[in-house]
Amino acid sequence: MNFKSEIIEHLSNYRIQKMGDLDKGIWKRKDKVYEFDHILPKKKNTIKLNILERYRESFYNSELSKISYHRFFHHLNSSQAMCINFFFPLFKEKKLELVLNAIGLNDDLVDYKTVCFEKESNFEKEGRPTSFDFYFQTVKGKNIYFEIKYTEYAFGKAKKDKNHIEKYNSEYSNKCSNINEQYSNLDSFLNNYQLMRNLIHISENSFVVLLHSKENKRISKESNFARLEVIKRKFQEHVVDLTWEKLLGMIDSKLADSDNLRGQMIDFKDKYKIKPSR
């Protein structure tokens, strides 16, 4: 059983055992309709159950909830819901410095006024902009962008069609100064499209955190590739290749002063089947 299949089976059992008497959710492909246990019924109040109960009300009553939700947010393996379940409680309890420390920025603080989900890039002038799952700026002016992965098979590619060629030429080709030359050409950029659109945001004061499960081997390989091969050596430390297991292992011991946060992280690890490591 591969990683995604194992997680889908786990989340199916999780819904049946812990989320009450709900109908199976529906997934449509072309003209066929499928029912799955790991998908929630697409009803407003039911979809909200994908946010863990401990901070659910606080999240939906906050300004941070006013975002565009992904098409498959009602799937229990939604990386967007996973991102919210992890980062919002840390925001609420003013504990995001634990993440800042985990990525190696120990001498700075989070500017909590800048925290947001679905941070849109200002790089693109036309079309749909790059959107980061989570973002904040530090007190010292560093930009921290997060790309979150869970069961996705890979970072996205783009077709070599007229629209993408034109967008590369007009929007991206002149923003690749931090990318090694062999990967900044049209073919390589489109072949690693999502990664490249993230990495071009890196600068002296900007970091991109690629956060994923260590068991997702394809994503782990691509994240390592981004840090060690794609980005220029000068900026390698600004690509943070980080696993959920390592991040949770680093912060677990620092939650003793917050019963709510400690409980949230127990619930988070239970839902997403994560075993912290050091």
Wavefront OBJ file of the C-alpha trace (Angstrom):
o trace
v 0.000 0.000 0.000
v 1.455 3.386 -0.991
v 1.475 6.453 1.248
v -1.687 8.055 -0.132
v -3.673 4.815 0.004
v -2.578 4.244 3.594
v -3.636 7.758 4.608
v -6.988 7.492 2.794
v -7.716 4.258 4.648
v -6.740 5.876 7.961
v -8.892 8.962 7.339
v -11.839 6.803 6.280
v -11.682 4.982 9.612
v -11.150 8.299 11.408
v -14.376 9.739 9.946
v -16.409 6.650 10.787
v -15.091 6.408 14.356
v -14.834 10.068 15.369
v -17.106 12.258 13.260
v -20.543 10.844 13.961
v -23.212 9.524 11.647
v -22.380 11.273 8.366
v -23.123 10.242 4.833
v -20.216 9.423 2.590
v -18.899 12.273 0.511
v -19.159 12.330 -3.254
v -16.376 12.631 -5.810
v -17.235 13.091 -9.472
v -14.991 12.176 -12.363
v -16.329 12.870 -15.830
v -19.771 11.246 -15.902
v -19.239 8.919 -12.957
v -20.047 9.510 -9.291
v -18.150 7.818 -6.460
v -18.758 7.755 -2.695
v -15.849 7.731 -0.244
v -15.575 7.591 3.530
v -12.692 10.101 3.659
v -14.791 12.809 1.987
v -17.317 14.910 3.907
v -20.739 15.717 2.475
v -20.470 19.078 0.731
v -22.718 21.047 3.046
v -21.590 24.261 4.729
v -21.833 23.136 8.351
v -20.500 19.665 7.576
v -17.484 20.930 5.649
v -16.504 22.956 8.712
v -15.939 19.687 10.572
v -12.648 19.352 8.695
v -11.286 21.938 11.123
v -10.523 20.286 14.449
v -13.072 21.049 17.153
v -10.758 22.664 19.710
v -10.150 25.790 17.572
v -12.958 25.455 15.019
v -15.191 28.235 16.324
v -12.260 30.588 16.883
v -11.062 30.074 13.342
v -14.395 30.652 11.638
v -14.998 33.752 13.767
v -11.615 35.195 12.810
v -10.526 37.355 9.891
v -8.156 34.568 8.841
v -11.127 32.431 7.773
v -12.087 34.901 5.024
v -10.214 33.104 2.266
v -10.917 31.175 -0.910
v -11.309 27.528 0.018
v -9.897 24.858 -2.248
v -12.259 22.810 -4.368
v -11.514 19.691 -2.304
v -11.451 21.330 1.117
v -14.166 18.868 2.223
v -11.768 15.952 1.730
v -10.198 14.927 5.039
v -6.785 14.796 3.345
v -7.070 18.428 2.227
v -3.675 20.063 2.708
v -5.438 23.424 3.114
v -7.431 22.131 6.095
v -4.265 20.511 7.452
v -2.462 23.839 7.202
v -5.232 25.652 9.097
v -5.440 22.946 11.768
v -1.752 23.328 12.506
v -1.016 27.029 12.096
v -4.186 28.755 13.293
v -3.922 27.478 16.900
v -0.289 28.649 17.035
v -1.412 32.042 15.739
v -4.280 32.207 18.231
v -1.993 31.399 21.180
v 0.839 33.651 19.900
v 3.189 30.679 19.577
v 4.287 30.981 15.946
v 7.811 31.710 17.154
v 8.068 27.948 17.705
v 7.874 27.546 13.926
v 10.265 30.428 13.371
v 12.789 28.731 15.651
v 12.257 25.391 13.912
v 13.312 26.871 10.572
v 16.429 28.370 12.108
v 15.411 32.000 12.724
v 15.972 32.183 16.462
v 16.791 35.881 16.696
v 13.514 37.233 15.334
v 9.820 37.491 16.186
v 6.604 37.098 14.196
v 4.706 40.224 13.194
v 1.262 38.817 13.956
v -0.501 41.555 11.975
v 0.897 40.047 8.750
v -0.217 36.446 9.308
v -2.537 35.055 6.635
v -3.624 31.938 4.789
v -3.719 31.851 0.974
v -1.181 34.638 0.539
v -1.299 35.918 -3.021
v 1.931 36.838 -4.751
v 2.391 40.308 -6.188
v 4.763 38.981 -8.873
v 2.128 38.283 -11.506
v 0.404 41.184 -13.227
v -2.075 39.063 -15.187
v -3.943 35.807 -14.652
v -4.242 33.849 -11.423
v -1.384 34.714 -9.066
v 0.732 32.242 -7.133
v -0.904 31.557 -3.774
v 1.001 30.361 -0.719
v -0.804 28.247 1.865
v 0.477 30.280 4.805
v 2.559 33.409 5.276
v 3.893 35.804 7.829
v 6.484 38.531 8.060
v 8.895 38.866 10.930
v 9.578 41.934 13.022
v 12.916 42.259 11.205
v 11.167 42.258 7.836
v 11.742 38.697 6.645
v 9.030 37.121 4.496
v 8.218 33.487 5.331
v 6.180 31.651 2.687
v 4.803 28.148 3.270
v 3.895 25.541 0.653
v 2.018 22.696 2.366
v 1.779 19.137 1.058
v 0.129 16.014 2.447
v -0.991 13.252 0.075
v -0.342 15.093 -3.207
v 1.638 12.950 -5.617
v 3.939 15.747 -6.763
v 4.395 19.459 -7.266
v 2.491 20.600 -10.326
v 3.735 20.873 -13.892
v 2.425 23.088 -16.699
v 1.701 22.385 -20.342
v 3.951 23.966 -22.926
v 1.054 25.798 -24.539
v 0.660 29.349 -25.769
v -0.633 30.762 -22.475
v 2.148 29.276 -20.343
v 4.859 30.232 -22.819
v 3.603 33.814 -22.888
v 3.348 33.938 -19.093
v 6.880 32.592 -18.692
v 8.221 35.212 -21.092
v 6.274 38.117 -19.611
v 6.094 37.258 -15.910
v 8.761 34.762 -14.867
v 11.822 34.758 -17.131
v 13.140 37.990 -15.597
v 12.557 36.793 -12.005
v 14.855 33.762 -12.039
v 18.050 35.412 -10.793
v 18.123 33.058 -7.784
v 17.628 29.915 -9.935
v 20.526 27.938 -11.404
v 20.764 28.607 -15.116
v 20.000 25.050 -16.266
v 16.594 25.230 -14.529
v 15.532 28.769 -15.417
v 14.841 28.056 -19.097
v 11.310 27.634 -20.420
v 11.205 23.822 -20.530
v 12.624 23.315 -17.034
v 10.458 26.058 -15.563
v 7.251 24.539 -16.935
v 8.330 21.017 -15.997
v 8.732 22.184 -12.370
v 6.072 24.871 -12.575
v 4.707 24.976 -9.031
v 8.125 24.668 -7.448
v 9.556 27.407 -9.663
v 6.686 29.798 -8.988
v 7.425 29.342 -5.284
v 11.202 29.544 -5.471
v 11.376 32.783 -7.443
v 10.039 34.530 -4.310
v 13.267 33.776 -2.456
v 15.575 36.707 -1.783
v 17.913 37.986 0.900
v 14.899 38.581 3.149
v 12.515 35.894 1.918
v 12.262 32.188 2.718
v 10.115 29.411 1.241
v 9.239 26.506 3.546
v 8.303 23.267 1.788
v 6.396 21.370 4.487
v 5.497 17.733 3.800
v 5.399 14.233 5.280
v 8.649 12.269 5.179
v 6.609 9.248 4.033
v 5.554 11.060 0.872
v 8.667 9.995 -1.011
v 7.971 11.806 -4.279
v 7.345 15.154 -2.591
v 10.359 14.650 -0.323
v 12.550 14.005 -3.363
v 11.292 17.088 -5.184
v 11.738 19.303 -2.107
v 15.311 18.105 -1.725
v 15.865 18.722 -5.444
v 14.601 22.295 -5.067
v 17.012 23.075 -2.245
v 20.139 21.305 -3.476
v 19.931 21.630 -7.258
v 17.483 24.265 -8.448
v 18.265 27.215 -6.208
v 21.643 28.935 -6.352
v 24.020 28.085 -3.529
v 23.752 31.615 -2.133
v 20.071 31.028 -1.360
v 20.032 27.335 -0.411
v 19.434 28.089 3.260
v 16.351 30.065 2.216
v 14.670 26.894 0.945
v 13.518 25.091 4.078
v 12.853 21.420 3.308
v 10.875 20.438 6.415
v 8.774 17.412 7.343
v 5.690 17.396 9.531
v 7.352 14.718 11.638
v 10.407 16.841 12.350
v 8.455 20.042 12.959
v 6.115 18.389 15.461
v 9.073 16.718 17.145
v 10.722 20.101 17.595
v 7.720 21.882 19.090
v 6.033 19.126 21.135
v 8.247 19.596 24.169
v 7.607 23.356 24.168
v 3.844 23.245 24.608
v 3.761 22.408 28.307
v 2.344 25.813 29.257
v -0.738 25.483 27.035
v -3.270 22.702 27.608
v -5.259 23.772 24.548
v -2.279 23.717 22.208
v -0.971 20.452 23.600
v -4.398 18.892 23.112
v -4.656 20.337 19.615
v -1.354 18.812 18.555
v -2.408 15.423 19.948
v -5.610 15.663 17.909
v -3.644 16.824 14.856
v -1.213 13.902 15.003
v -4.105 11.499 15.503
v -6.083 12.809 12.543
v -3.170 13.013 10.108
v -1.299 9.916 11.334
v 1.957 11.681 12.110
v 4.651 10.327 14.416
v 7.025 13.103 15.511
v 10.747 12.563 15.053
v 13.860 14.476 16.025
l 1 2 3 4 5 6 7 8 9 10 11 12 13 14 15 16 17 18 19 20 21 22 23 24 25 26 27 28 29 30 31 32 33 34 35 36 37 38 39 40 41 42 43 44 45 46 47 48 49 50 51 52 53 54 55 56 57 58 59 60 61 62 63 64 65 66 67 68 69 70 71 72 73 74 75 76 77 78 79 80 81 82 83 84 85 86 87 88 89 90 91 92 93 94 95 96 97 98 99 100 101 102 103 104 105 106 107 108 109 110 111 112 113 114 115 116 117 118 119 120 121 122 123 124 125 126 127 128 129 130 131 132 133 134 135 136 137 138 139 140 141 142 143 144 145 146 147 148 149 150 151 152 153 154 155 156 157 158 159 160 161 162 163 164 165 166 167 168 169 170 171 172 173 174 175 176 177 178 179 180 181 182 183 184 185 186 187 188 189 190 191 192 193 194 195 196 197 198 199 200 201 202 203 204 205 206 207 208 209 210 211 212 213 214 215 216 217 218 219 220 221 222 223 224 225 226 227 228 229 230 231 232 233 234 235 236 237 238 239 240 241 242 243 244 245 246 247 248 249 250 251 252 253 254 255 256 257 258 259 260 261 262 263 264 265 266 267 268 269 270 271 272 273 274 275 276 277 278
